[in-house]
Amino acid sequence: MRQPFSLARLLASTALVAAVTAGLGGCTAMSKLTESTGSIGSSAEAAPTDPARAVEVYGGRYRANPKDPDAALAYGQALRANGQRAQAAAVLEQATIANPGNRALLAQYGRALADNGNFQQAFDVLSKAHSPDNPDWRLLSVQGTALDQMGRHEEARSYYASALKIAPGDPGVLSNLGLSYMLSRDLPKAEEALRQAYASPRASARVRQNLGLVVGLQGRFAEAETIVKADLPPDQAAANVAYLKDMLSRNDAPRGASKRTPVASLTQPD
């Protein structure tokens, strides 16, 4: 059966947004800011759930004391969640200068650099945020995505493998592994990793979309459509199918049109 798209063209034009999946940045749940920053706020004070409001609240605390690492962490994380990536990187860079050796700040700064496409610098900074004798599996996964962005797929997979030894079956790491195989055009292995991720009760909506995309890239569109809409309300199922069709049709855009395909959220937490 002739495939209705050119795999080589699509993969050549694919632009991964950069780096990590579940649990890495905390950007998708502003209520978790106090968990990651420790002393920010009182125990009775709820963290803002609205990203813009969080920027306002944590920005005020940061400006009151820019050298406070907890304030900088919360503000940087809020900026990332609100899409203010360049500002987040600038804030976190200054915080790491004011607090040399602070691994929590280095970890957030590395993620912010990855958000902005500075993958080699992100990898280097993240290497300082943990150590071989005490590795953080989340950071290993982020470093893997940075390596994938630089085309170093085999090296990236060694980082995912190390992360999975610490956190077996983590759907975010497995999803990143699957996307790594997709980028090197090994679609059967990509599907295998993504199916493992999808089987996890902790799998995100992004994992479902990525699995559907990889199945669709192999010409099995009906199966891909079933995956992306299964067990979902009609409106969400329709949105997922529309997303899938859009991803698979990007290669058919007129010559000169944008080919940017946000296939995966390798820097944005699911």
N, C-alpha and C positions, 0 to 999 in steps of 0.2 A: 504494500500500500504506500502510495506516495505521500510523504509528509507535507502538510500545508505550510511549512515554514522552513527557513534555512537555519539549521542549528549553528553552523559556523558563524553566520552573520549575526545571529542573535547573541551568541556568547561573546563575540568580539566587541559588541556594542554595550554589553551589560556593564553597568556601573554600580557596584555594591556600595551602599551608603556608608559603610564602615562599621564595624565592630561589635560587639557582643550581644548576646541575647539575654535570657532570663537571669535576673538577679544581679547584674553587674553594676549598673549605674544607679538604680533606684529612681530613674527619672520618671517612670510612669506612675509612681505612687508617691505623691508628695507627703502623704501621711507617714512615710517611712523615714523622713528626713531626720527626725530626732533620734531614731534608732542608729543611724549611721554617724551622727555627729556628737552624740553623747550628751553634753551639757547644755545644748541649745534649748532654751525655754524651760519652763517648769513642768513637772510631771502632770499638772492639772491643765496645761495649755495644749490644745490640739494644734497640730501643724496645719497650715493652710493647704487645702486640697486644690485650689485654683492656682495654676502656674503663675499667672500674672500677679496675683495677690502674694504668693510665696516670694516672688522677686522683690516686691515692695517691702515685705516684712523682714526677710533675711538681708536685704540690701541695706536697710536702716541699721541693723545690728552690725553688719560688716563695716559700714562707714563710721560707726561709733568707735570701732576698734579693729582696723584693718589687719593687725598682726595676730588677732585671735584665730587660731587654726579652726576651731569649731565654727565660728562665724563665717570664715572663708569657705569651709566645706559646704555648709548649708546654702550659702549664696551662690557658689559655683554650681551646685547641683540644681538649684532652682533656675538659674540662667539656662542651663542645658535643657531642662524640662520645658522651658518656655521658648526654645529655639534660638536663644541668643548665644550661639556657640563661640563666636570670636571673643565676646566679652567674658564668657565663662573661662576660656583659656587664659585670657589676660589676668583675670582675678586670681586664678589658681597658680599662675606662674609667679605672681608677686607674693602669694602666700607661701610658696615653696622656698622662695628666697628669704623671706622673713622667718621661716621655720625649717631650716635645713635638716634633712634626715627624717622628716615627718612622713611616714609611709602612707598614711591615709590620704594626705594631701598629694603625694606623688601619684598614688593610684588614681585619684580623681583628675589630676592634671594630665596624666597619660591618656585617660579616656577622652578628655576634652580635646587633646591634640588629635586623637583619632577621629573625633567628630569633624574636625576641620581639614582632614585629609593629610595631616602631617604624620604619615605612618612610621617612617623610620625614627623620627624623634619620639613618637608615642611609644614605640617598642623599647627604645633606650631608657626612657623615663620609667616605664613600667618594670623594667629589669631591676631598677633601684627600689621599687616598692615592695618587693618580696625577695626571698633568697632561696637558693637551691636546697638548703637544709630545712627550710620552712616555707614551702611554696603555697601560694594561694591559687586554687584551681580556677577561680573566676578570672584572675589576672592572666593565668596561662592561656585561657580561652581568648581573652582580649588580644594577647600577643599573637596568638595564632591567626586571628582575623587581620591584624596588621600585616603579618607576613603574607597572607593570601592576597591582600590588596597590592602588595609589591610583587606578586607573581611567584612567590617562593612557596609553592603549594606543599611540596614534600616536607619541608621544614615546618610549615604550619601544622601539618597533621601530627608531627611528633609532639607539638605542644598540646593539641587536643587529646592525644593519647595519654599524656601525662596528667591532664586535667581529669580524664575519665577514670584513671587509677584512683584518684582521690574522691571523685564524685561519680561513681558508676551509674550509667544510665541517665545522667542529667540531660534533659531534652534540649536545653540551650546549646550545650557543647555538641551534642549529636547533630543538631541542626546546622551549626557552623561547619562541622565535619562534612555533612552532606553538601553544603554549598561549596566547600573547597573542592570536592570531587566534581561538582557541576562546572566550576570554573575551568577545570582541566579536562572537561568533556568526557568524564567517566560517569555517564548517567546511571548505569546499573548500580554502581557503588554509592552514588549520590542518593538514589532511591532507597537502597538498603538502610543507610544511616538515617534518612528522614523518616522511614517507616518505624524504626526503633524509637525515634524522638516522638512521633505521632502517637505511639502506643502508650506513652507515659500519661498518667492522669494530670501531670503538671505541664503538659504541652500547651503552648500558647496558640493563638489564632494565626500568628505568623508561621508557625511550623506547618499548620494545615495548608496555608497558601503555598509555601515553598514545596511541600510534597506534591501538591496538585500541579505546580509549575513543572517540576522535574518529570512527572508522569506525562504531562502534556507535551513536553519537549521530545518525548519518545514516540509521539504520534498517537497516543491513547487518550484522545481528548474526552471521549465519553466517560472514561474511568476518572480522568482528572476532574471533570465537572462534578461527578458524584462525590469525590473526596472533598472538594471545597464547599459543597453545600449540605453535606450529610448532617442530620440532627440539628439543623439551625432554623431559626424563624425565617419565614419567606423573604423578608426584606434583607436580612443579613446574608442569606443564601444567594439572593440575586446580586448583591453587591460583590460577593466573592467570585461569582461566575463572571461578572463584568470585569473584575480585576484580572482574572485568569485570561480572558479573551484579549484584554488590552496588552498584557505581557507577551502573549504569543503572537500578536499581530504587529508589534513594534517594528519588526524587521521588514514589514511591508510598507512602511512609511515612504513617501516620495524621497528621491535622492536629495540630499542636502538638509532634510528635516532632522530634528533632534532625535537621537537614538538613545538618550539616557533612560535606562530601564531600572527603576528602583526595586530590583528583585528581592533583596534581602536586607534586613536591618542588622547588619553586623556590628554597628556601634550603638544602635538604639535598643534599649532593653525591651523585651517583649512584655 
